[in-house]
């Protein structure tokens, strides 16, 4: 669990580190990621938090690899493609 203030910084750091190729069997390999961030409110349960993070992740996937999104109220699957 991340504090609100560091979630975006952590997402950027993860994406930056994944952009660097690694060598596997003599071949340079790159991985991509799409990150969804959700912040829990007092009324949220685990299921709601995971759903919100999924919605933000699918919005990132729609934008392309190497992106992140924070969940916004009213974000729906149609927003993410």
C-alpha positions in Angstrom: 0.0 0.0 0.0 1.4 3.4 -1.0 0.6 6.8 0.4 -1.2 9.1 -2.0 1.8 11.4 -2.3 4.2 8.7 -3.5 1.9 6.6 -5.7 2.6 8.7 -8.9 6.3 8.9 -8.2 6.4 5.1 -7.6 4.5 4.5 -10.9 7.0 6.6 -12.8 10.0 4.9 -11.2 8.6 1.4 -12.1 7.9 2.5 -15.7 11.4 4.1 -16.0 13.1 0.9 -14.7 11.1 -1.3 -17.0 12.1 0.7 -20.0 15.7 -0.5 -19.7 16.3 -3.7 -21.6 17.7 -6.7 -19.8 19.7 -9.5 -21.3 18.2 -13.0 -21.5 20.2 -15.6 -23.2 22.3 -13.1 -25.0 19.3 -11.2 -26.3 18.2 -7.7 -25.1 14.6 -8.0 -23.9 12.2 -5.1 -23.0 9.1 -5.4 -20.9 6.2 -3.0 -20.9 3.6 -2.1 -18.2 0.4 -0.3 -17.7 -0.3 0.9 -14.2 -3.5 1.7 -12.5 -3.5 3.7 -9.2 -6.5 3.8 -6.8 -6.6 5.5 -3.4 -8.8 4.2 -0.7 -11.4 6.4 0.9 -12.7 5.6 4.3 -15.8 4.0 2.9 -14.0 1.7 0.5 -13.5 -2.0 0.9 -10.8 -4.1 -0.7 -13.0 -5.2 -3.6 -13.9 -1.5 -4.4 -10.2 -0.5 -4.2 -9.1 -3.3 -6.6 -12.0 -2.5 -9.0 -10.9 1.1 -9.1 -7.3 0.2 -9.7 -8.4 -2.1 -12.5 -10.4 0.7 -14.1 -7.3 2.9 -14.0 -5.1 0.2 -15.4 -7.4 -0.5 -18.3 -7.4 3.3 -19.1 -3.5 3.0 -19.1 -3.7 0.0 -21.4 -5.9 1.9 -23.8 -3.2 4.7 -23.9 -0.4 2.2 -24.6 2.4 0.6 -22.7 4.5 2.6 -20.4 1.6 4.7 -19.0 -0.2 5.1 -15.7 -3.5 6.5 -14.6 -5.1 7.4 -11.3 -8.7 6.3 -10.8 -11.2 9.2 -11.1 -14.7 9.2 -9.8 -17.0 8.1 -12.5 -14.3 6.3 -14.5 -16.0 3.5 -16.4 -14.8 0.7 -18.7 -16.0 2.8 -21.7 -13.5 5.5 -20.6 -10.7 2.9 -21.1 -11.6 1.6 -24.4 
